[in-house]
Amino acid sequence: MTMSTKTERRGFVHSALLYHSQREYLDVVGRFVSDGVALGEPVLVAVPADWLASLRTELGARGTATAELQMIDIARVAHNPGRFLAVASSFAAKYADRRVRIVSQLVWPGRTADECVACMQHEALVNRALAPHSVMGLCLYDAERLDDELLADARATHPLLWKCGSAYHNADYAPETTLVRCNQPLPPNPGAVTYLVRDSTDLRPARSFAVDYAEWVGLAQDSLEDLRLITTELATNSLQYADGECQLAFWRHDEHLVCEARDSGRFDQPLVGRQLPSTCATASRGLFLVNAMADLVRTYTTANGTTIQAYLRLKPSAASGC
């Protein structure tokens, strides 16, 4: 069964293109966007910066011009994949009475293995998160440069796959399997410095401890406030919802500072922190802030406890000497 870009299907239509050439990329995205514009559907294009110029040229040649076409560098707004659901949801909510189209390339060659795991968690979770919205989504994957395991996850998280200009129902669709696989253990770092938060009176010294270590390893001054807030929100979340202590740990990993929180609670609401929080949801606001400030957030949870790791980029001279 095929589905053209002019389908009248409502709700969230989640599709993927595993492209093999620049021409295929531009042809499919160009048609997807121009068809949406012709139908009066607002379009968000979120791809890496090196694709934006080529797409603008392609769309210009197709006569695609509208104030409701937004094009952004996804590496800037969602280097942390945990941010992109809020971006997509906000765009859909802006046009709540209409169908919208969203083109995204969350995985690109050069992403780290940890970042790719977080990307695939997003792709699996977005199916339930955007289900109430009228959105046609097209996700892009470089089939020539990404590894086979990642491409298999792309197939497993998208109910529709594009081929020869049409989207086909995908027999490999199994997002829950991908979510289980992405819930990977995050072993403690033996070289980390640690701080135990037992109650709210420990939060202030924990922040000072975190900043002292961050300055020593070379975190940029303008990121210290982000670290203070991340430390506070992770520890506070553990105290409020895990009913116990929070073990904080900090270490340097390549070009990042890692802030880790471990507790005995189970994190059974994986969309918390990825969606725009309601005014009365304390945990949602805290974890949303963590995702907004961190370059990457990893989570591992079981019945016996939860580990959350937030990554902050070090200043270049401390990270790699470049």
C-alpha positions in Angstrom: 0.0 0.0 0.0 1.3 3.5 -0.8 0.6 6.9 0.6 1.3 10.0 -1.4 2.1 13.4 0.2 -1.5 14.4 -0.6 -3.1 12.0 1.8 -6.0 13.1 3.9 -5.0 10.9 6.9 -5.2 12.9 10.2 -3.3 12.5 13.4 0.5 12.0 13.4 1.9 10.4 10.2 5.5 9.4 11.0 7.6 8.5 8.0 11.3 8.1 7.3 13.4 8.4 4.1 16.6 6.3 4.1 18.3 8.2 1.3 21.2 7.1 -0.9 22.1 10.3 -2.7 21.8 14.1 -2.5 19.5 14.0 -5.4 17.1 11.6 -3.7 17.2 13.7 -0.6 16.4 16.9 -2.4 13.7 15.4 -4.6 11.7 13.8 -1.8 12.1 16.7 0.6 11.4 19.2 -2.1 8.2 17.4 -3.2 7.1 16.9 0.5 7.5 20.6 1.3 6.1 22.0 -1.9 3.0 19.7 -1.8 2.4 20.9 1.8 2.7 24.6 0.8 0.3 24.0 -2.1 -2.2 22.6 0.3 -1.9 25.5 2.7 -0.1 23.5 5.3 2.6 25.2 7.4 6.0 23.5 7.1 8.9 23.2 9.5 12.3 22.1 8.1 14.8 21.2 10.8 18.0 19.8 9.2 21.8 20.4 9.7 23.1 23.7 8.4 25.0 22.2 5.5 21.7 21.0 4.0 19.8 24.2 4.4 21.4 26.1 1.5 20.8 23.2 -0.9 17.2 22.9 0.2 16.6 26.6 -0.2 17.9 26.4 -3.7 15.7 23.3 -4.5 12.6 24.9 -3.0 13.2 28.2 -4.8 13.4 26.3 -8.1 10.0 24.7 -7.2 8.5 28.2 -6.5 7.9 27.3 -2.9 7.6 30.6 -1.0 5.4 31.3 2.0 5.7 32.9 5.4 4.6 29.6 6.9 7.7 27.8 5.8 10.3 27.8 8.7 13.8 26.5 8.1 16.2 26.0 11.1 19.5 24.4 11.9 18.6 21.3 13.9 22.2 21.0 15.3 21.6 24.4 16.9 18.1 24.0 18.3 18.3 20.3 19.2 21.9 19.1 19.5 20.4 17.4 22.5 17.7 15.2 21.0 15.6 15.7 24.1 14.7 19.2 23.0 13.2 18.4 19.7 9.8 17.1 20.8 9.1 20.5 22.4 10.2 22.3 19.1 7.9 20.0 17.1 5.0 20.3 19.5 5.2 24.1 19.7 5.1 24.3 15.9 2.0 22.0 15.7 0.3 24.0 18.5 0.9 27.3 16.7 -1.4 25.9 13.9 -3.7 23.8 16.0 -6.6 24.2 13.6 -4.6 22.9 10.6 -2.4 20.0 9.5 1.3 20.8 9.5 4.4 19.2 8.0 7.7 18.7 9.8 10.9 17.6 8.1 13.7 16.6 10.5 17.2 15.1 10.4 18.0 14.4 14.0 20.7 11.8 13.2 23.6 12.9 11.0 27.1 11.4 10.4 29.4 12.4 13.2 26.8 12.0 16.0 28.4 10.0 18.9 27.0 6.6 19.9 25.4 8.1 23.0 23.7 10.8 21.0 22.4 8.3 18.5 20.8 6.3 21.3 19.1 9.4 22.5 17.9 10.2 19.0 16.3 6.8 18.6 14.6 7.1 22.0 13.1 10.3 20.6 12.0 8.7 17.4 10.2 5.9 19.4 8.6 8.2 21.9 7.4 10.8 19.4 4.9 8.3 18.0 2.8 8.5 21.2 3.6 12.1 22.0 2.4 13.6 18.7 -0.5 11.1 18.2 -3.1 13.8 19.1 -1.7 16.3 16.6 -2.4 16.6 12.9 1.2 16.3 11.7 2.9 14.8 8.7 6.5 14.0 9.7 9.4 13.1 7.4 12.6 12.0 9.1 15.9 11.8 7.1 18.6 9.2 7.4 21.8 8.8 5.3 21.7 5.2 4.3 25.2 5.4 2.8 27.0 6.7 5.9 25.1 5.5 9.0 25.6 2.1 10.4 23.2 -0.8 9.9 22.1 -1.0 13.5 21.1 2.7 13.4 19.2 2.2 10.1 17.4 -0.8 11.6 16.3 1.4 14.5 15.1 4.0 12.0 12.9 1.3 10.4 11.7 0.1 13.8 10.5 3.6 14.9 8.7 4.7 11.7 5.4 3.1 10.6 6.0 4.5 7.1 9.1 4.4 4.8 9.6 6.3 1.6 10.6 4.7 -1.6 10.3 5.9 -5.2 8.4 9.0 -4.2 5.7 7.3 -2.0 5.4 6.2 1.6 4.8 2.5 2.3 3.6 0.8 5.4 6.6 -0.7 7.2 6.4 -4.3 8.5 9.5 -3.7 10.7 7.7 -1.0 12.8 8.3 -1.9 16.5 8.9 1.3 18.6 8.5 -0.4 22.0 11.3 -2.8 21.2 13.6 0.1 20.4 12.7 1.8 23.6 13.7 -1.3 25.6 17.0 -1.5 23.7 17.7 2.2 24.2 17.3 1.8 28.0 20.9 1.0 28.3 22.8 0.7 31.7 25.0 3.7 32.5 27.8 2.3 34.6 29.4 4.6 37.3 32.6 6.3 36.4 35.4 5.2 38.8 37.2 8.5 38.4 34.2 10.7 39.2 34.0 13.0 42.2 30.8 12.5 44.1 28.5 14.3 46.5 25.6 12.7 48.4 22.4 14.8 48.7 20.3 13.5 51.6 17.8 16.4 52.0 17.2 20.0 50.7 19.8 21.5 53.0 22.5 19.7 50.9 21.5 21.4 47.7 23.5 24.6 48.2 26.8 22.9 49.1 26.2 20.4 46.2 26.0 23.4 43.8 29.2 24.8 45.2 30.9 21.4 44.9 29.8 21.1 41.3 31.0 24.5 40.3 34.4 24.1 42.0 34.9 20.9 40.0 33.7 22.4 36.8 36.0 25.4 37.0 38.9 23.0 37.6 38.2 20.9 34.5 37.5 23.9 32.3 33.8 24.5 32.0 33.2 27.9 30.4 32.1 30.6 32.8 28.9 31.2 30.9 27.9 27.5 31.5 28.5 27.5 35.2 25.0 28.8 35.9 23.6 26.0 33.7 25.5 23.5 35.8 24.1 25.0 39.0 20.6 24.7 37.7 21.1 21.1 36.4 22.6 20.0 39.6 19.7 21.5 41.6 17.0 20.1 39.4 18.4 16.6 39.2 18.9 16.4 42.9 15.6 18.0 43.8 13.8 15.6 41.4 15.3 12.6 43.2 14.4 14.0 46.7 10.8 14.7 45.7 10.0 11.6 43.7 12.5 8.8 44.6 11.8 9.0 48.3 15.5 8.8 49.2 19.0 10.1 48.7 20.6 11.3 45.4 24.1 10.4 44.6 25.6 13.1 42.4 28.8 12.4 40.4 30.8 14.6 38.1 33.6 13.8 35.6 35.1 14.8 32.4 34.3 12.8 29.3 36.1 13.9 26.2 35.0 17.4 25.5 32.1 17.3 28.0 31.5 17.6 31.8 29.1 15.0 32.9 26.7 15.6 35.8 25.1 12.4 37.0 22.3 11.7 39.5 21.5 8.3 40.9 18.6 7.4 43.1 16.3 4.5 44.0 13.2 5.6 42.1 11.8 4.3 38.9 11.4 6.8 36.1 8.3 5.5 34.3 7.2 8.6 32.4 9.8 9.0 29.6 8.0 12.0 28.0 8.5 14.0 31.2 11.2 16.7 30.5 10.7 16.4 26.7 7.4 18.1 26.4 6.5 21.6 27.4 5.5 21.4 31.1 2.2 22.5 32.5 2.2 25.2 35.1 1.6 22.8 38.0 4.0 20.0 37.0 7.2 20.5 39.1 9.0 17.5 37.9 8.2 18.3 34.3 9.6 21.8 34.6 12.8 20.6 36.3 13.7 18.0 33.8 12.6 20.2 30.9 15.1 22.8 32.1 17.8 20.1 32.3 17.1 19.1 28.6 17.0 22.8 27.6 20.5 23.5 29.1 22.4 20.2 28.5 24.1 19.2 25.2 22.9 15.6 25.9 20.8 13.8 28.5 20.9 10.0 29.0 18.5 8.1 31.3 18.5 4.5 32.5 15.8 3.2 34.7 14.8 -0.1 36.4 12.6 -1.1 39.3 15.6 -0.6 41.5 16.6 2.9 40.6 17.3 5.6 38.0 20.4 7.2 36.6 20.3 10.5 34.7 23.4 11.9 33.0 23.6 15.5 31.7 26.4 16.5 29.4 27.8 20.1 29.2 30.4 21.1 26.6 33.8 22.3 27.9 35.4 25.3 26.5 37.6 24.3 23.4 41.0 24.8 25.0 40.1 22.3 27.8 38.3 19.9 25.5 40.6 19.2 22.6 43.1 22.0 22.2 41.5 23.3 19.0 
